[in-house]
């Protein structure tokens, strides 16, 4: 198991001032799959220095339509316009197309509709399937660890899809990731958002029930009665863990379920080792207070 000890070096970046009306926010009705490609496209547009008028003149679509697309307003956009905007913004085709297709299915579009949208666009070439070298190196370093984290929340198919989508999103936003304070932290935030968008929630908290059936303690037991007791204890623990703040939950999943050392957790999350230890300490105290509360006076345990 290997993790990056240093993030990729960010490129130089200059700020741009865009004339005209500010682009509005993404509509609240936009689903997680749609947002997966729309967020990177918006970020790329905002960093490009182009205006809606510039894009309108180049792709020959009305400025209002482009604004609607970048805000997720109206009908789900056809691939032709997404493809044209991506070309003007210098975005890679392949990860964008894969994420666009997933979001089309989420929007209840048929396979026939998707095929009809791609008839007029150029065929994806081999160069479209090759991410930047540093992106590929980063993926090789962290993908196995990302899969272990996602396994705590998702079944195998959902886990693989979430991690694959994470690297597609990172590919689309790779320049943004490199320009961030820490590429590892940026990437982890993308992974967490992608995993949580697929994770079942109860009362606003993520469920870790799937992980209860894959713990080392459970696998070591052969007696059915003992196994059931261990399942009950694990479910109780995971229910309590779901109440932790996000940073503490991630640390506990990586430390207790994945078995990573603190240094590895620090590298994966892109946070100082002291922050990992602090989160683990506070999380442990909370879990102990919930699972092993001190006896009340007059009622010894």
Buried (B, 14 or more C-beta within 10 A) or exposed (E): EEBBEEBBEBEEEEEEEBEEEEBEEBBEEBBBBBBBBBBBBBBBBBBBEBBBEBBBEEBEBEBEBBBBBBBBBEEBBBBBBBBBBBBBBEBBBBBBBBBBBBBBEBBEBEEEBBEBBBEEBEEBEEEBEEBBEBBEEBBEBBBEBBBBBBBBBBEEEBBBBBBBBBBBBBBBBBBBBBBBEBBBBBBBBBBBBBBBBBBEEEEEBBBBBBBBEEBEEBEEBEEEEEBEEBBEBBBEBBBBBBEBEEBBBBBBBBBBBBEBEBEBBBBBBBBEEEBBBBBBEBBBEBBEEBEEEEEEEEEEE
